[in-house]
Amino acid sequence: MTPGARIQAAIELLDRISEGAPAEKALTTWARGARYAGSGDRAAVRDHVFQALRCWRSYACIGGGETGRARMIGALRSAKVDPDTFFTGAGHAPEPLSADERSAGTVPLGAAACDLPDWLWDAFRVSLKDRAETAAQMLRERAPVMLRVNQARASRDQVIRSLAQDDVKAEPQPIAKNALLVTHGARKVARSRAYLEGLAELQDGSGQAAMEGINLTDAQSVLDYCAGGGGKALALAARAQAEIYAHDIDPARMQDLPERAARAGARVATLETSALASKAPYSIVLCDAPCSGSGTWRRAPEAKWRLTPERLAELTEIQAGILREASHLVAPEGRLIYATCSVLRDENEDRIDAFLDSAPEWALRKMQRFDVSEAGDGFFVAHMARKDKIAQF
Ligand SMILES: C[S@@+](CC[C@H](N)C(=O)[O-])C[C@H]1O[C@@H](n2cnc3c(N)ncnc32)[C@H](O)[C@@H]1O
């Protein structure tokens, strides 16, 4: 496909997404029908679509309309590329710009310039104060690809050397001890020997740093209460002598975990909800709670346009319930750890305040916020222990 044809494909996909199609589904359906598209074409079209989703509002302003075509005009103008270069009408490229299109377009301001819905731009400012704009701007960029070196199996240098043999370049990233930033060959990581042999896992830098901040000395058991795919449980298992248990309300989400754990040489036992009590109490219960994902929107940019105040309120209810349930599973001298990949106060500090108000035997011991950065997504973690006990972990 020519560069112009790739833009035309992105235009059509953006229109489908505007009509309500989920981006991944729209891309898969398109790729299935586009037999002429090679892997490079598919990757380029995907990049156009995801970048337009990150900058949905500002590209519409700059391009002068809410259509896929206007957004791609906006994308090119934003990148200081003259749309005429690609809107030629030749082959499968988009038709040349009309006179109206040439004169359309405005400079985005405020929430539009930050590519957030108005209500979320307000919530960002309340939550992040003078860091709100930087965070919003970071969410308009592509996310870094980060790896966690599996310290139980290899050193950082061994992993860097092994990746290099598969044409993947990675360098240490100071956000976490085992973090590597992939600087070349990101698409080859999943086929690299280091990855396939469990020497490294794909994991965001902030999540890694938050897991490193959990003191595991003398912990006998750790429960990852909202384990999902088990990324956090695996990060803890690489450092711990303790028994590591993984649980999720939806056990299907953990289906790949035994295989991932075996590849990493880690021991993680999955537990059904009905089995939680049989292993309780746990020295540490980690609740990596379901959330808006606002710290990760550069990876999943559709979510920032689909989130509503009602859904956010529902999520905070779920988070409150999880904290309440999980707190009963913690050993007397143990620690309750709450985390989200959100930057919003409602899901973070406000949840902790509400929990501590409703459960006065608990006290906050440590709280960390990780901003959206070149090294990691936005992330929040709070460590709590019972007031009358000296927390050991
Ligand atoms: C943010 S994700 C976890 C990500 C995971 N820790 C990781 O590192 O890959 C949140 C998970 O919480 C689960 N969940 C939702 N409500 C829950 C509940 N009431 N109890 C336990 N897990 C719940 C969801 O199914 C989802 O897999």
The ligand as an SDF file (V2000), in Angstrom:
LIG
                    3D

 27 29  0  0  0  0  0  0  0  0999 V2000
   -6.4480   -3.7580   36.8020 C   0  0  0  0  0  0  0  0  0  0  0  0
   -6.9630   -5.3650   36.4670 S   0  0  0  0  0  0  0  0  0  0  0  0
   -5.6680   -6.3290   37.1530 C   0  0  0  0  0  0  0  0  0  0  0  0
   -4.3770   -6.3220   36.3640 C   0  0  0  0  0  0  0  0  0  0  0  0
   -3.3740   -7.3070   36.8780 C   0  0  0  0  0  0  0  0  0  0  0  0
   -3.1050   -7.1450   38.2920 N   0  0  0  0  0  0  0  0  0  0  0  0
   -2.0660   -7.2730   36.1220 C   0  0  0  0  0  0  0  0  0  0  0  0
   -1.0450   -6.8540   36.6580 O   0  0  0  0  0  0  0  0  0  0  0  0
   -2.0750   -7.6910   34.9550 O   0  0  0  0  0  0  0  0  0  0  0  0
   -8.2810   -5.5750   37.5930 C   0  0  0  0  0  0  0  0  0  0  0  0
   -8.8390   -6.9860   37.7180 C   0  0  0  0  0  0  0  0  0  0  0  0
   -9.7510   -6.9850   38.8050 O   0  0  0  0  0  0  0  0  0  0  0  0
  -10.7400   -7.9550   38.5600 C   0  0  0  0  0  0  0  0  0  0  0  0
  -11.8770   -7.6730   39.4520 N   0  0  0  0  0  0  0  0  0  0  0  0
  -12.9440   -6.8640   39.2640 C   0  0  0  0  0  0  0  0  0  0  0  0
  -13.7550   -6.8600   40.3270 N   0  0  0  0  0  0  0  0  0  0  0  0
  -13.1990   -7.6930   41.2240 C   0  0  0  0  0  0  0  0  0  0  0  0
  -13.5670   -8.1290   42.5420 C   0  0  0  0  0  0  0  0  0  0  0  0
  -14.6740   -7.6780   43.1340 N   0  0  0  0  0  0  0  0  0  0  0  0
  -12.7660   -9.0080   43.1610 N   0  0  0  0  0  0  0  0  0  0  0  0
  -11.6350   -9.4500   42.5730 C   0  0  0  0  0  0  0  0  0  0  0  0
  -11.2360   -9.0790   41.3250 N   0  0  0  0  0  0  0  0  0  0  0  0
  -12.0020   -8.2060   40.6780 C   0  0  0  0  0  0  0  0  0  0  0  0
  -11.0230   -7.8170   37.0840 C   0  0  0  0  0  0  0  0  0  0  0  0
  -11.5780   -9.0090   36.5770 O   0  0  0  0  0  0  0  0  0  0  0  0
   -9.6200   -7.4950   36.5260 C   0  0  0  0  0  0  0  0  0  0  0  0
   -9.0040   -8.6480   36.0240 O   0  0  0  0  0  0  0  0  0  0  0  0
  1  2  1  0
  2  3  1  0
  2 10  1  0
  3  4  1  0
  4  5  1  0
  5  6  1  0
  5  7  1  0
  7  8  2  0
  7  9  1  0
 10 11  1  0
 11 12  1  0
 11 26  1  0
 12 13  1  0
 13 14  1  0
 13 24  1  0
 14 15  1  0
 14 23  1  0
 15 16  2  0
 16 17  1  0
 17 18  1  0
 17 23  2  0
 18 19  1  0
 18 20  2  0
 20 21  1  0
 21 22  2  0
 22 23  1  0
 24 25  1  0
 24 26  1  0
 26 27  1  0
M  CHG  2   2   1   9  -1
M  END
$$$$
